[in-house]
Amino acid sequence: MKWVEANGVMLRWNLQGSGAGPVVVLIHEAGGSLESWEAVIANLHSGYRILRYDQRGFGMSETARELSLPRMVIDLIALLDALGLQEPVHLVGTAIGGSIALAAAALYPDRVCSVFATSPVTGGLPVSAHESLNRRAATVKAEGMRAVTDVSLLRSWPVELRKQADAFTQYRNRYLTNDPIGFAALTRAFLDIEMGHLLPRIHCPAMVVGCRYDAVKPPGECASAAGQIPQGRYAELDAGHFAALQEPQAFCALLTEFLESVHVSA
């Protein structure tokens, strides 16, 4: 693991693989870190160079008091620049990571050759969701992560998907160690995300994946988002909000099929 300064923040990153193979960037979920991708990496084809990083405010990257989707996208592009990765990359993201990937493809089309996003936050939240997010941000800031972890994970990692008890337990343990300030900042950032104007601007191949047990982002909303992308595709997985963690093998099978189809059509 290494660190590099990008867009005025210190980010932890890891690049695996060598040679001239395509770069696949893995962008983690809210409350996650680059460790969120361990099971996915174990199942991905070795021909790719795989870049992971801790987002601003998470993992072992520099903490953050304010966050926004545009800032997180710029962080990603600045990281690619800092690492000398100028060729277009494949972006893969779960939850808010999927939002970052989709927004980057819309705003920096020359830097992205495909997007694979599961359960992305795309906006259009009802008033009740705004109220809930504001309460969660205030609670985290005042009381810390332990005050919200179990309620949050009950929706994003439902009980019926906790058959591998150790995987869930270790994730919960790591979730508790999140910086409350960064987590609250990201929670507030959800309030301003609205991607309706960005999705039609994505002209690379883009797979949006809905998850059948996702109580946070219903599959129908993911299908609708895919339909707004010119080269959008839609698929579903038997997973919750954190598909890459809960069903890594199925996630990798679908991702591999998508990446191979992109290369064939290129």
Residue, then its C-alpha position, 0 to 999 in steps of 0.5 A: m500500500k502506498w500514499v500519494e497527494a492528489n487534489g490536495v488530499m493524501l490518498r492511500w492506493n494499491l496497483q496490482g498487475s504489470g505490463a500493458g494490460p488494461v487498468v480496472v479501477l475499483i471504487h469502494e462503497a460508503g464506509g468502505s476502503l480498498e480492503s472491500w475488494e479483496a474477495v473480488i481481486a481473488n476472482l478477477h482475471s490476472g490480465y488486468r492491472i487493478l487499482r484500488y484506493d481509499q476515498r477521501g475521508f475513508g480507510m487510511s486516506e486523509t480525513a474530510r470535513e466536507l464532501s461532494l460528488p464532484r470533489m470525489v470525481i476530481d479526486l479520482i482523476a487527480l489520482l490517475d494523473a498522479l500515478g501517470l495513468q493517462e490512458p482510458v480506464h475501466l471504472v468499477g464501483t459499488a454504491i457511492g463508488g458506482s456514482i463516482a464511476l458514472a459521474a467520471a464517465a460523464l464529466y471526463p469521457d476521454r479518461v473512461c472506456s467503460v463503467f460497471a456500477t452496482s446500486p449507484v446513488t443517482g438522486g431523486l430522493p424523497v423528503s423522508a430520505h433527506e430527513s433520515l440522512n440529516r439525522r444520521a449525519a447529526t447522530v454520527k457526528a455527535e455519537g460516533m459510528r457505533a450509534v448508526t452501524d447496526v441500523s445502517l448495515l441491516r438495510s445494506w447487508p440484510v440478515e438473509l445474506r449473512k450466511q458467511a458470518d465471519a465475512f459480515t462480522q469482519y466488515r462490521n468491525r471495520y465499519l465501526t472504525n470509520d472516521p465519524i467526521g468523514f462518514a457524516a460528510l459523505t452522508r450529507a453529500f448524498l443530499d445533493i447528488e442528482m445525476g439525471h443530467l449526467l447519465p445521458r452524457i455517458h457514451c462509453p459502455a456502461m453496465v448498471v446492476g441492481c440487487r434483488y435484496d437491496a433495501v437502499k437502492p431498489p433494482g427498478e431505480c437501477a434499471s431506470a438509470a441504465g435506460q438513460i445511458p446511450q450504451g447502458r445495459y442492465a443486470e441483476l444480482d442476488a445481493g444487497h447494497f454491497a454486491a461486491l462484498q456479499e456475492p463476490q463470485a457472481f459479481c466477478a462473473l458478471l464483471t468479467e463478461f462485461l469487460e470481455s464484451v467491451h474489448v470485443s466491441a472495441 
